[in-house]
Amino acid sequence: MLKIGLIGTGTIAYSHALAINKLEGLTLAAVSDIDEAKGKHFATEVKCGAFFTDYRDMLKNADLDVVGVCLPHYLHAPVGLAVLESGRHLLMEKPMANTVAECDALMAKAQAKGLKILVGHTHQYNASLRIARTLLDNGEIGRLTMIIDTIYAYYNWEKRAPWLLDPVKGGGGPLMNTGPHQIDHLLYLTQSKPVRVDACVQQNREGMAVESDLSAHIQFENGVTATLILCQGYTPKTAEISVRLIGTKGMMEIGPWGNVQLAQGNQTREIVCEQVDGLEMEWKEFIAAIKENRNPITDGDYGKRVVALIEAIYRSGREKKPIELK
């Protein structure tokens, strides 16, 4: 039985607690939050008996095997380092950290301590992405040549926590919050290294210090080209979150929480995907990785690759030129 601790008791932490409580082999042993009233209410709701207002006290006094960090982005690196230093495996919510340098520090600490990191890129644990990956591997649309990954959805600027609108604390804006899901799609489906990025990053919300809308053209080492569109400045008539894959013999359209549309020739068929909880699946993966003494699928190196591509998009937008990646 792996004993789990959670640091932070916001919405995503509640979803993690529900997943942990459903799974065999896991028990939620302790939670921590600086807001005592909120944290104690959370602990009662998720049936966790041990609550701490200071995560350092939790790391010192609670019997834990794995700790999940569900905090604002700017706290990921320092708190993650403290978790690893205490000798616990680390589940880090996406993004892994605000910079590649911070990701490197987390990975170095995990290696020195002989511990594992799983970064919470839940989308690739969803059924539709997994099935699409299998269809690609089976050659259903021939050789993959192009991906168009699109989000048109309002960012709810008026209700966002202030740190998410702070480019230092948040590490950026929507690209650092919503964008990691899109980057995850691209890396998981191409199974290749990005080599060139040409991006347009815009601030179309007056008074905001972070971007609202962007487009990026990304070339991968295996020849696949990807277009990433992330527009969250204003409310669209029709919201859209979709991934389209074009190959030499067909195409697919994926709803990250829905089904897969497979088009071959002039025929299109829908592949119904049995829905799963991505958080449950990533916890199952982490349990298996720890027991089998292997790296989880979305390990620290994968989390770093996501952050590196985000950094390249920001840099390309800032410098208004294509960026070559090493």
C-alpha positions in Angstrom: 0.0 0.0 0.0 1.5 3.3 -1.1 0.7 6.2 1.3 0.0 9.5 -0.6 0.3 13.1 0.5 -1.2 16.1 -1.3 0.2 19.6 -1.1 -2.5 22.2 -2.0 -6.2 21.6 -1.7 -7.7 23.3 -4.8 -10.0 21.9 -7.5 -7.3 19.7 -9.1 -6.3 18.3 -5.7 -9.9 17.3 -5.0 -9.9 15.4 -8.3 -6.7 13.7 -7.3 -8.1 12.7 -3.9 -11.2 11.2 -5.6 -8.9 9.2 -7.9 -6.6 8.0 -5.1 -9.6 6.9 -2.9 -10.9 4.8 -5.8 -7.7 2.9 -6.5 -6.5 -0.3 -4.8 -2.9 0.0 -3.5 -3.2 3.7 -2.6 -4.3 5.5 0.6 -4.5 9.3 1.1 -2.6 9.7 4.3 -2.1 13.4 4.6 -2.9 16.8 3.0 -1.5 20.3 3.4 -2.7 23.8 2.8 -1.8 27.2 4.2 -5.5 28.0 4.4 -6.4 26.1 7.6 -10.2 26.3 7.2 -10.1 25.4 3.6 -7.6 22.6 4.1 -9.5 21.0 7.1 -12.7 21.1 5.1 -11.0 19.4 2.2 -9.5 16.7 4.5 -13.0 16.0 5.9 -14.5 15.8 2.4 -11.9 13.4 1.1 -11.7 11.3 4.4 -8.1 12.1 5.1 -7.3 12.2 8.9 -4.0 14.0 8.8 -3.9 17.8 7.9 -1.0 20.2 8.1 -0.9 23.9 7.4 2.8 23.7 6.5 3.9 21.2 3.9 7.3 21.0 5.5 5.7 19.7 8.7 3.8 17.2 6.7 7.1 16.0 5.0 8.8 15.8 8.4 6.0 14.1 10.4 3.7 12.1 8.0 4.5 8.5 6.9 4.4 9.0 3.1 5.7 7.2 -0.1 4.5 9.6 -2.8 3.5 13.3 -2.6 1.4 15.1 -5.2 2.1 18.9 -5.7 -1.1 20.8 -6.6 0.2 24.4 -6.2 0.6 27.5 -8.4 3.3 27.1 -11.0 6.0 29.3 -9.3 5.9 26.9 -6.3 6.4 23.7 -8.3 10.2 23.8 -8.3 10.9 24.8 -4.7 8.2 22.5 -3.2 9.0 19.7 -5.6 12.7 19.9 -4.5 11.6 19.7 -0.9 9.5 16.6 -1.6 12.3 14.8 -3.3 14.8 15.9 -0.6 12.5 14.3 2.0 12.8 10.9 0.1 9.3 10.8 -1.5 8.4 10.1 -5.1 6.9 13.2 -6.7 3.7 13.6 -8.8 3.8 17.1 -10.1 0.8 18.8 -11.7 1.5 20.3 -15.1 3.5 22.2 -16.1 6.5 20.5 -14.4 8.0 23.9 -13.6 8.2 27.4 -15.0 11.6 27.0 -16.7 13.8 24.3 -18.2 16.4 25.1 -15.6 13.9 24.3 -12.8 13.0 21.1 -14.5 16.7 20.1 -14.7 17.0 20.8 -10.9 14.1 18.6 -10.1 15.4 15.8 -12.3 18.9 16.1 -10.8 17.5 15.8 -7.3 15.3 12.8 -8.2 18.3 11.0 -9.7 20.5 11.8 -6.7 17.9 10.4 -4.4 16.9 7.4 -6.5 13.3 8.7 -6.8 10.7 8.9 -9.6 8.8 11.9 -11.0 5.5 11.7 -12.8 4.2 14.9 -14.4 0.4 15.2 -14.7 -0.1 15.4 -18.4 -3.5 13.7 -18.2 -4.7 14.0 -21.8 -2.4 11.2 -23.1 -4.0 8.9 -20.5 -7.4 9.5 -21.9 -8.9 6.8 -24.2 -9.2 8.9 -27.4 -5.5 9.9 -27.4 -4.4 6.3 -26.7 -6.7 4.9 -29.4 -5.5 7.5 -31.9 -1.9 6.5 -31.1 -2.7 2.9 -31.7 -4.4 3.7 -35.0 -1.3 5.7 -36.1 1.0 2.8 -35.1 -1.2 0.4 -37.2 -0.9 2.6 -40.3 -4.6 3.4 -40.5 -4.0 6.9 -42.0 -0.6 6.0 -43.5 2.4 8.1 -42.6 1.5 11.0 -40.3 2.4 14.3 -42.0 0.5 17.1 -40.2 -1.3 17.9 -37.0 -3.6 20.9 -36.3 -4.3 21.3 -32.6 -6.9 24.0 -31.8 -8.4 25.6 -28.8 -10.9 28.4 -29.0 -12.3 29.0 -25.5 -12.6 32.0 -23.2 -10.0 32.1 -20.4 -12.4 33.5 -17.8 -10.1 36.4 -17.2 -12.3 38.0 -14.5 -12.3 34.9 -12.4 -8.7 33.7 -12.7 -6.5 33.6 -9.7 -4.2 36.6 -9.8 -1.0 34.4 -10.0 -2.3 32.9 -13.3 -2.3 36.5 -14.8 1.2 37.2 -13.5 3.9 36.3 -16.1 6.5 35.6 -13.3 4.3 33.5 -11.0 2.4 31.7 -13.7 5.4 31.4 -16.0 3.2 33.0 -18.7 -0.5 33.0 -19.5 -2.8 30.5 -21.2 0.1 28.9 -23.0 1.6 27.9 -19.7 -1.8 26.8 -18.2 -3.9 25.4 -21.1 -1.0 25.0 -23.6 0.8 22.1 -21.9 -2.2 19.9 -22.9 -1.7 20.8 -26.5 2.1 20.3 -26.4 1.4 16.9 -24.8 -0.8 16.0 -27.7 1.9 16.9 -30.2 4.8 15.1 -28.4 2.7 12.0 -27.7 1.2 11.7 -31.2 4.4 12.5 -33.2 6.7 10.5 -31.0 9.4 12.9 -32.3 11.6 15.8 -31.3 10.6 19.4 -32.3 13.4 21.1 -34.2 11.9 24.4 -35.3 9.3 26.8 -34.0 7.8 29.9 -35.7 5.2 31.6 -33.4 3.0 34.6 -33.2 2.2 35.4 -29.5 -0.3 38.3 -28.8 -1.7 40.2 -25.9 -5.2 41.1 -27.0 -6.6 41.8 -23.5 -6.1 45.4 -22.4 -4.3 45.7 -19.1 -3.2 42.1 -19.0 0.5 41.2 -18.7 0.2 37.7 -20.2 -0.7 36.5 -23.7 -4.3 35.9 -24.8 -3.9 34.4 -28.2 -1.2 32.7 -30.3 -0.4 30.5 -33.2 2.7 28.4 -33.7 4.1 26.4 -36.6 6.3 23.5 -35.3 8.5 21.2 -37.3 9.5 17.8 -36.0 12.5 15.7 -36.6 10.5 12.9 -38.3 9.1 15.4 -40.9 5.7 16.0 -39.2 4.6 19.6 -39.2 2.1 20.9 -36.5 0.0 24.0 -36.2 -0.9 25.0 -32.7 -3.7 27.5 -32.3 -4.6 28.8 -28.8 -7.1 31.6 -28.7 -8.5 32.5 -25.3 -8.8 36.3 -25.3 -12.5 36.4 -26.1 -15.7 34.3 -26.1 -16.0 32.5 -29.4 -19.4 31.8 -31.0 -18.5 28.1 -30.9 -15.9 26.9 -28.5 -13.5 24.2 -29.9 -10.9 21.9 -28.5 -9.8 19.5 -31.2 -6.8 17.6 -32.6 -6.7 16.8 -36.3 -4.2 14.3 -37.7 -3.5 14.2 -41.5 -1.7 11.3 -43.0 -0.8 9.9 -46.5 -3.9 7.6 -46.4 -6.5 9.4 -44.3 -7.1 11.6 -41.4 -8.4 11.5 -37.8 -10.2 14.0 -35.6 -9.9 13.6 -31.9 -11.9 15.0 -29.0 -9.6 14.7 -26.0 -12.5 13.6 -23.8 -14.6 12.1 -26.6 -14.3 9.8 -29.6 -12.1 9.4 -32.7 -13.4 10.2 -36.2 -11.4 8.2 -38.8 -11.6 9.3 -42.4 -10.3 7.1 -45.2 -11.0 7.9 -48.8 -14.6 9.3 -48.9 -15.7 7.3 -45.9 -15.7 8.5 -42.3 -16.4 6.3 -39.2 -16.6 7.1 -35.6 -14.6 5.0 -33.1 -16.4 5.1 -29.8 -13.9 5.4 -26.9 -14.8 4.1 -23.5 -14.2 7.0 -21.2 -11.7 6.8 -18.4 -10.5 9.2 -15.7 -7.2 10.5 -16.8 -6.1 11.2 -13.2 -6.9 7.6 -12.2 -4.9 6.3 -15.1 -1.9 8.4 -14.3 -2.0 7.2 -10.7 -2.2 3.6 -12.0 0.8 4.3 -14.2 2.8 5.8 -11.3 2.0 2.8 -9.0 3.2 0.4 -11.8 6.3 2.5 -12.4 7.3 2.5 -8.7 6.6 -1.3 -8.3 8.4 -2.1 -11.5 11.3 0.3 -10.8 11.0 2.0 -14.2 10.4 5.6 -15.3 6.7 6.5 -15.7 5.5 7.4 -19.2 5.2 11.1 -18.4 8.4 11.3 -16.4 10.6 14.3 -15.6 12.3 14.2 -19.0 8.9 14.3 -20.7 7.8 17.2 -18.5 10.9 19.1 -19.3 10.4 18.6 -23.1 6.9 20.2 -22.7 8.3 23.2 -20.9 11.2 23.5 -23.4 8.8 23.7 -26.4 6.7 26.3 -24.5 9.9 28.3 -23.9 10.7 28.2 -27.6 7.2 29.4 -28.5 7.4 32.3 -26.2 10.9 33.2 -27.4 9.9 33.0 -31.1 6.9 35.3 -30.4 9.1 37.7 -28.4 11.9 37.9 -31.0 9.5 37.7 -34.0 11.6 35.0 -35.7 11.8 31.2 -36.0 13.7 29.4 -33.3 15.9 26.3 -34.0 15.8 23.8 -31.2 18.8 21.6 -30.3 
